[in-house]
Amino acid sequence: MPRELITLQVGQCGNQIGCKFWDLALHEHAANNAQATFQPSMSTFFRNVDAGGRDVGMPTGTAPIQFLKARALLVDMEQGVLDQVMKGHIGELFDGRQLISDVSGAGNNWARGFCHYGPKYHDTIMEKVRHAVEQCDSLQCFMLIHSLGGGTGSGVGTYVLQHLQDEFPNVYRFVTPVFPSEDDDVVTSPYNSILSLAQLIDHADCVLPLCNDALSEICAKVSTEEDKCRRSFSASAAQKSAGPQEVGKPWERMNMLAAQLLLDLTCSMRFEGPLNVDLNEVTMNMVPYPRMHFLISSLTGSIMNLRDTPAGGQPASHYYLRNMSQLFSDAFSRDYQLITADPKQDLYLASALLLRGDVDMADIRQNLARVQRGLRFVRWNPEGWKVGHCAVPPLNQPRSLLCIANNCCIADTFTELRARFMRLYKYQTSVVERGHAERR
């Protein structure tokens, strides 16, 4: 029986990534469900409701799709992003009663989000979460999407996470935070990140972080490859194979990449497959000790889909195909990591390979044996591999590979965040001391 997952999108970044995820998920289901029937696997993320908002029964195992509603809670202390979501082309996917917003925002201040808006909307948020839980038959986990750089995502997001642990201690809490870049324009982002990180250590079961610097580098790499491919084709061939328009703004491509990660991570929950892996299995296999629950990820194959959602099913990137050997090599390369780190230089505790599309188990075993020779695993878990396979490929690509690992290189990210925090702390301390001296 499929087990439901409730998504919590907090802050501007969390809602933008979450909405891109829902948009792409709808297109994936539409491409693989020509009969427009509501299948049991779809109930993991969606509800099929009638015009009155009541769940439609499935006496024969399937039912015609009437109105889809996402199992999601959208939170932002500014109305702008949520207004855009509800007015957009997927606005009808969300239940208006599952939105929570304020007017003034948290002002890029973790403390204002955690200590002011969190308690202010505590009862409202938890009541809506309970309402979403009551609509589930077998709740699997909560998935929180937020950023650590701003005020709402970091403060309200970690406040909600803390109280999810209090209210639902037996339900897994899977968190996908976005770490700010080194040149982030939010001056207080080092403070917000460190204060949020302390909450993630204590209250999350599994954390799969993304880094803006790494996302930006991958998007730039994809753009370079696209330019090379365009130059290698004649104008007529390029016109003939033209797909949808490219995403115009850099952060839109970065959101698309983050959403693609979530798509590949959850594909086994949304579609049937021979080796399905859900988020609870990821947590169980990848986290050896409760506090060592920060993972790293790399994405190959489907990262070339960083364009707007395809129209009419036209392939947008048919000349970026990767064979299995390239997918495995890229997955363990520093260039395709979604945080700024090189896992080959550090120790692996465990690793999971989640494949999609047209792949053969013999190819998987052969390439796994090849790449394993260049990796270092802890001595008490030398065969710490988990392999999942979903037969449904990503849009416009025959196959893709998502690699998730518990690797010691994540410590470098924490060290960098701490260094940014200390630089800002020392600067502000010197300013305060100078002010005291002037008053004396």
C-alpha positions in Angstrom: 0.0 0.0 0.0 1.4 3.4 -0.9 2.4 5.6 2.0 1.7 9.3 2.0 4.2 12.1 2.3 3.3 15.7 3.4 5.5 18.5 2.0 6.1 21.7 3.9 7.3 24.6 1.9 8.6 27.5 4.1 9.8 30.8 2.9 10.3 32.3 -0.6 13.0 29.8 -1.7 11.2 26.8 -0.2 7.9 27.8 -2.0 9.6 28.5 -5.3 11.5 25.2 -5.4 8.4 23.3 -4.1 6.1 24.8 -6.8 8.6 23.9 -9.5 8.7 20.4 -8.1 4.9 20.1 -8.3 4.9 21.5 -11.8 7.4 19.0 -13.1 5.7 16.2 -11.2 2.4 16.9 -12.9 4.1 16.8 -16.3 5.8 13.5 -15.5 2.5 11.9 -14.5 0.7 13.3 -17.5 3.4 11.9 -19.8 3.0 8.4 -18.2 -0.8 8.4 -17.6 -2.6 8.8 -20.9 -5.8 7.5 -19.4 -5.9 10.2 -16.8 -6.6 7.7 -14.0 -5.7 8.2 -10.4 -3.5 5.3 -9.5 -2.6 4.2 -6.0 1.0 5.4 -6.3 -0.2 8.9 -7.0 -1.8 9.1 -3.5 1.7 9.4 -2.0 1.8 13.1 -3.1 -1.7 13.9 -4.3 -5.4 13.6 -3.3 -8.1 13.0 -5.9 -11.1 15.1 -4.8 -14.5 15.9 -6.2 -16.0 19.4 -6.6 -16.8 19.6 -2.9 -13.3 18.8 -1.8 -14.1 15.2 -0.7 -11.8 12.3 -1.5 -12.9 10.2 -4.4 -12.9 6.5 -3.6 -11.1 3.8 -5.6 -13.2 0.6 -5.4 -11.4 -1.0 -8.4 -7.9 0.2 -7.4 -8.0 3.2 -9.8 -10.4 6.1 -10.4 -10.8 8.9 -13.0 -8.9 12.0 -12.0 -11.4 14.8 -11.1 -9.4 17.4 -9.1 -5.9 16.9 -7.9 -4.8 18.5 -4.6 -1.2 18.4 -3.4 -0.5 17.1 0.1 1.4 20.3 0.9 1.5 23.1 3.4 2.8 26.5 2.1 4.2 29.0 4.6 5.6 32.4 4.0 5.6 35.6 6.1 5.2 37.7 3.0 2.2 37.4 0.8 3.9 38.1 -2.6 5.2 34.6 -3.4 2.1 32.8 -2.3 -0.1 35.2 -4.3 2.0 34.4 -7.3 1.6 30.7 -6.7 -2.1 30.8 -6.4 -2.5 33.0 -9.5 -0.2 30.8 -11.5 -1.0 27.8 -13.7 -0.7 25.3 -10.8 -2.6 27.4 -8.3 -5.6 25.1 -8.3 -3.3 22.2 -7.2 -3.1 23.8 -3.7 -5.9 23.9 -1.1 -6.3 27.6 -0.1 -6.9 26.5 3.4 -3.4 25.1 3.6 -1.6 28.4 3.1 -0.2 30.5 5.9 1.1 34.0 5.3 1.7 37.4 7.0 2.4 40.9 5.6 5.7 42.3 6.9 8.0 39.3 6.6 10.8 38.1 8.9 13.3 40.7 7.7 16.1 38.2 7.0 16.3 37.6 10.7 16.3 34.0 12.1 15.3 35.2 15.6 12.2 37.1 14.3 11.1 34.0 12.4 11.8 31.5 15.2 10.9 33.6 18.3 8.1 35.8 16.9 6.3 34.4 13.8 6.8 30.7 14.9 4.9 31.1 18.3 2.5 33.6 16.7 1.3 31.0 14.1 2.1 27.9 16.1 -1.5 26.8 16.6 -2.5 27.6 13.0 0.4 25.7 11.5 0.0 22.7 13.7 -3.7 22.6 13.1 -3.2 22.6 9.4 -0.6 19.9 9.7 -2.9 17.7 11.7 -5.6 18.3 9.1 -3.2 17.1 6.4 -2.2 14.1 8.5 -5.9 13.1 9.1 -6.3 12.9 5.3 -3.6 10.2 5.1 -4.1 6.5 5.5 -0.5 5.6 6.3 1.7 8.7 6.7 5.4 7.9 5.7 7.2 11.2 6.5 7.3 15.0 6.4 9.5 16.6 3.8 10.5 20.2 4.6 11.9 22.5 1.9 13.5 25.8 3.0 16.5 28.1 2.8 18.9 28.8 5.6 19.8 32.3 4.4 16.6 34.3 4.9 14.4 34.8 8.0 11.2 32.9 7.3 12.9 29.8 5.8 15.5 29.5 8.5 13.5 30.7 11.5 9.9 29.6 10.9 11.2 26.5 9.1 13.3 25.2 12.0 10.5 26.2 14.5 8.0 24.0 12.5 10.6 21.2 12.4 11.1 21.3 16.2 7.3 21.0 16.8 6.8 18.3 14.3 9.2 16.2 16.4 7.1 17.1 19.5 3.7 16.4 17.9 4.6 13.5 15.6 7.7 11.8 17.1 7.2 8.6 15.2 7.0 10.2 11.7 10.3 10.7 9.9 11.3 14.3 9.2 13.3 14.6 5.9 14.7 18.1 5.3 16.1 19.7 2.1 17.7 23.0 3.1 19.4 25.4 0.7 22.7 26.8 2.1 23.5 30.4 1.0 26.4 31.2 -1.2 29.5 32.9 0.0 28.6 36.2 -1.8 25.0 36.1 -0.6 23.4 39.5 -0.6 21.7 38.9 2.8 24.2 40.2 5.3 22.8 38.1 8.1 22.8 34.8 6.3 25.8 33.4 8.2 23.9 34.0 11.5 20.7 32.5 10.1 22.6 29.5 8.7 24.4 28.6 11.9 21.4 29.0 14.1 19.3 26.9 11.8 22.0 24.3 11.5 21.8 23.7 15.3 18.1 23.0 15.0 18.6 20.6 12.0 21.1 18.6 14.1 18.7 18.1 16.9 15.3 17.7 15.2 15.7 16.3 11.7 16.0 12.6 10.9 17.7 13.1 7.6 19.1 16.3 5.9 19.9 16.5 2.2 21.4 20.0 1.8 21.9 22.0 -1.4 24.5 24.8 -1.8 23.8 27.8 -4.0 27.4 27.9 -5.1 27.3 24.4 -6.4 23.9 24.8 -8.1 25.2 27.9 -9.8 28.3 26.1 -11.0 26.3 23.2 -12.5 23.9 25.6 -14.2 26.8 27.4 -15.8 28.3 24.1 -16.9 25.0 23.1 -18.5 24.8 26.5 -20.3 28.3 26.0 -21.6 27.4 22.5 -23.0 24.3 23.9 -24.6 26.3 26.6 -26.3 28.7 24.0 -27.6 25.9 21.8 -28.9 24.2 24.8 -30.6 27.4 25.7 -32.4 27.8 22.1 -33.6 24.4 21.9 -35.2 23.3 23.8 -38.3 20.7 26.4 -38.0 18.1 24.2 -39.8 18.7 21.3 -37.5 18.6 23.5 -34.4 15.3 24.9 -35.6 13.9 21.4 -36.3 14.7 20.1 -32.9 13.8 23.3 -31.0 12.2 22.7 -27.7 10.8 25.0 -25.1 12.4 28.3 -24.3 15.2 28.5 -21.8 14.8 29.7 -18.4 15.8 33.4 -18.3 17.0 34.0 -14.8 19.8 32.1 -13.1 17.9 31.4 -9.9 15.1 29.9 -12.0 17.5 27.3 -13.4 18.8 26.7 -9.9 15.3 26.1 -8.6 14.7 23.8 -11.6 17.8 21.8 -10.6 16.7 21.5 -7.0 13.3 20.4 -8.1 14.8 17.8 -10.4 16.7 16.4 -7.4 13.4 16.0 -5.5 11.7 14.4 -8.6 14.4 11.8 -8.9 14.5 11.3 -5.1 10.7 10.6 -5.0 10.2 8.9 -8.3 10.0 5.4 -6.7 7.2 6.6 -4.5 5.3 8.2 -7.4 5.6 5.3 -9.9 5.8 1.6 -9.7 9.2 0.0 -10.1 11.2 -3.2 -9.7 13.5 -1.7 -6.9 11.5 1.1 -5.3 13.2 3.0 -2.5 11.2 5.4 -0.3 12.6 8.2 2.0 12.3 6.0 5.1 14.6 3.5 3.4 17.1 6.2 2.5 17.2 7.3 6.1 17.5 3.8 7.5 20.3 2.8 5.2 22.2 6.1 5.1 22.2 7.2 8.7 24.4 5.0 10.9 24.0 7.2 14.0 21.2 9.7 14.7 23.3 12.9 14.6 25.2 11.8 11.5 22.3 12.5 9.2 23.7 15.1 6.8 24.0 13.6 3.3 25.4 14.8 0.0 24.0 14.3 -3.4 24.9 14.4 -7.1 22.6 14.4 -10.1 23.5 13.2 -13.6 21.5 12.7 -16.7 18.4 14.7 -15.8 20.4 17.9 -15.0 20.2 18.7 -18.7 16.5 19.4 -18.4 17.1 22.9 -17.0 14.5 24.5 -19.2 11.0 25.5 -18.8 8.4 22.7 -18.6 8.2 21.0 -22.0 5.2 21.8 -24.2 3.7 19.1 -26.3 6.3 16.5 -25.2 9.0 17.8 -27.5 12.5 16.7 -26.4 14.4 19.7 -25.2 17.9 18.2 -24.8 18.1 15.0 -26.9 21.8 15.7 -27.7 22.9 15.6 -24.0 22.4 11.8 -23.6 24.7 10.0 -21.2 25.5 6.3 -21.3 25.7 4.3 -18.1 29.5 4.6 -17.8 29.3 8.4 -18.1 26.4 8.6 -15.5 28.4 6.6 -12.9 31.6 8.6 -13.5 29.8 11.9 -13.3 27.9 10.9 -10.1 31.1 10.6 -8.1 32.8 13.6 -9.7 33.2 16.9 -7.8 31.7 18.7 -10.8 28.2 17.3 -10.3 27.9 17.5 -6.5 25.0 19.6 -5.2 27.2 21.0 -2.4 30.7 22.4 -2.8 32.7 19.3 -1.9 34.8 16.5 -3.4 33.6 13.1 -1.9 36.5 11.1 -3.4 38.9 12.9 -1.1 37.0 11.8 2.0 35.6 8.7 3.6 32.2 7.2 2.7 29.9 5.8 5.4 27.2 4.7 3.0 26.0 5.5 -0.5 22.7 5.0 -2.4 22.2 5.0 -6.2 18.7 5.8 -7.5 18.4 5.2 -11.2 15.6 6.0 -13.5 14.6 4.8 -17.0 16.3 2.3 -19.4 19.0 0.6 -17.3 20.1 -3.0 -17.0 21.1 -4.6 -13.7 24.2 -6.1 -15.3 25.3 -2.6 -16.3 24.7 -1.4 -12.8 26.8 -4.1 -11.2 29.6 -3.6 -13.7 29.8 0.2 -13.3 29.4 -0.1 -9.5 32.4 -2.5 -9.3 34.4 0.0 -11.5 33.7 3.1 -9.4 34.0 1.4 -6.1 37.7 0.8 -6.6 38.3 4.5 -6.4 36.3 5.2 -3.3 37.2 4.8 0.4 34.5 3.3 2.7 34.7 2.9 6.5 36.0 -0.5 7.5 32.9 -1.5 9.3 30.7 -0.9 6.2 32.8 -1.7 3.1 29.7 -2.8 1.1 27.5 0.1 2.2 25.5 0.4 -1.0 21.8 0.8 -1.6 20.4 0.6 -5.2 17.0 1.7 -6.4 15.5 1.6 -9.8 12.4 3.2 -11.2 11.5 2.2 -14.7 9.9 5.6 -15.6 12.6 7.9 -17.1 12.8 11.6 -16.5 11.3 14.0 -19.0 13.3 14.1 -22.3 16.0 11.7 -21.1 16.2 7.9 -21.4 17.9 7.5 -18.0 19.3 9.4 -15.0 21.2 8.7 -11.8 20.9 10.3 -8.4 23.7 9.5 -6.0 23.1 10.1 -2.3 26.0 9.5 0.1 26.9 9.9 3.8 30.4 11.3 3.4 32.8 13.1 5.7 33.3 15.9 3.1 30.1 17.5 4.5 32.4 18.8 7.3 34.0 21.2 4.9 30.6 22.9 4.3 30.1 23.2 8.0 33.6 24.6 8.5 33.0 27.2 5.7 29.7 28.3 7.3 31.3 28.6 10.7 34.1 30.7 9.1 31.6 33.1 7.6 29.8 33.4 10.9 33.0 34.2 12.8 34.0 36.8 10.3 30.7 38.6 10.7 30.7 38.1 14.4 34.2 39.6 14.8 33.3 42.5 12.6 30.1 43.3 14.6 32.0 42.9 17.8 34.6 45.5 16.7 31.8 47.9 15.7 30.2 47.5 19.2 33.5 48.0 21.0 34.3 51.1 18.9 30.8 52.5 19.8 31.5 52.0 23.5 34.8 53.7 23.2 33.3 56.7 21.4 30.7 57.1 24.1 33.3 57.0 26.8 
